[in-house]
């Protein structure tokens, strides 16, 4: 069985981090991803773009709309 996991943070929170805090968070994340991969629990990762580029897709009463 396979699962999809979506992890995200508030961009404002990340932008407010000092370079040291950002580096520590990044390293913790990379270490966790590597541990999952090493144990055969992770198949693939893909980064998402900024929320500034996001598009919301909705279907209501059979009609498709994008925002």
Rosetta constraint file for C-alpha pairs under 8 A:
AtomPair CA 9 CA 13 HARMONIC 7.29 0.50
AtomPair CA 9 CA 14 HARMONIC 7.18 0.50
AtomPair CA 10 CA 14 HARMONIC 6.61 0.50
AtomPair CA 11 CA 15 HARMONIC 5.98 0.50
AtomPair CA 11 CA 50 HARMONIC 7.98 0.50
AtomPair CA 12 CA 16 HARMONIC 6.21 0.50
AtomPair CA 13 CA 17 HARMONIC 6.81 0.50
AtomPair CA 14 CA 22 HARMONIC 7.29 0.50
AtomPair CA 17 CA 21 HARMONIC 5.61 0.50
AtomPair CA 17 CA 22 HARMONIC 5.70 0.50
AtomPair CA 18 CA 22 HARMONIC 6.06 0.50
AtomPair CA 19 CA 23 HARMONIC 6.00 0.50
AtomPair CA 20 CA 24 HARMONIC 6.19 0.50
AtomPair CA 21 CA 25 HARMONIC 6.16 0.50
AtomPair CA 22 CA 26 HARMONIC 6.00 0.50
AtomPair CA 23 CA 27 HARMONIC 6.10 0.50
AtomPair CA 24 CA 28 HARMONIC 6.14 0.50
AtomPair CA 25 CA 29 HARMONIC 6.19 0.50
AtomPair CA 26 CA 30 HARMONIC 6.17 0.50
AtomPair CA 27 CA 31 HARMONIC 6.02 0.50
AtomPair CA 28 CA 32 HARMONIC 6.22 0.50
AtomPair CA 29 CA 33 HARMONIC 6.18 0.50
AtomPair CA 30 CA 34 HARMONIC 6.11 0.50
AtomPair CA 31 CA 35 HARMONIC 6.16 0.50
AtomPair CA 32 CA 36 HARMONIC 6.27 0.50
AtomPair CA 33 CA 37 HARMONIC 6.17 0.50
AtomPair CA 33 CA 42 HARMONIC 7.57 0.50
AtomPair CA 34 CA 38 HARMONIC 5.97 0.50
AtomPair CA 35 CA 39 HARMONIC 6.24 0.50
AtomPair CA 36 CA 40 HARMONIC 6.32 0.50
AtomPair CA 36 CA 41 HARMONIC 5.00 0.50
AtomPair CA 36 CA 42 HARMONIC 5.37 0.50
AtomPair CA 37 CA 41 HARMONIC 5.68 0.50
AtomPair CA 37 CA 42 HARMONIC 4.69 0.50
AtomPair CA 37 CA 43 HARMONIC 6.95 0.50
AtomPair CA 49 CA 53 HARMONIC 6.71 0.50
AtomPair CA 49 CA 54 HARMONIC 7.61 0.50
AtomPair CA 50 CA 54 HARMONIC 7.07 0.50
AtomPair CA 55 CA 66 HARMONIC 6.48 0.50
AtomPair CA 55 CA 67 HARMONIC 5.56 0.50
AtomPair CA 56 CA 66 HARMONIC 5.47 0.50
AtomPair CA 56 CA 67 HARMONIC 5.11 0.50
AtomPair CA 57 CA 64 HARMONIC 7.17 0.50
AtomPair CA 57 CA 65 HARMONIC 5.87 0.50
AtomPair CA 57 CA 66 HARMONIC 4.61 0.50
AtomPair CA 57 CA 67 HARMONIC 6.72 0.50
AtomPair CA 58 CA 64 HARMONIC 5.73 0.50
AtomPair CA 58 CA 65 HARMONIC 5.31 0.50
AtomPair CA 58 CA 66 HARMONIC 6.38 0.50
AtomPair CA 59 CA 63 HARMONIC 5.31 0.50
AtomPair CA 59 CA 64 HARMONIC 4.51 0.50
AtomPair CA 59 CA 65 HARMONIC 6.38 0.50
AtomPair CA 60 CA 64 HARMONIC 6.64 0.50
AtomPair CA 60 CA 65 HARMONIC 8.00 0.50
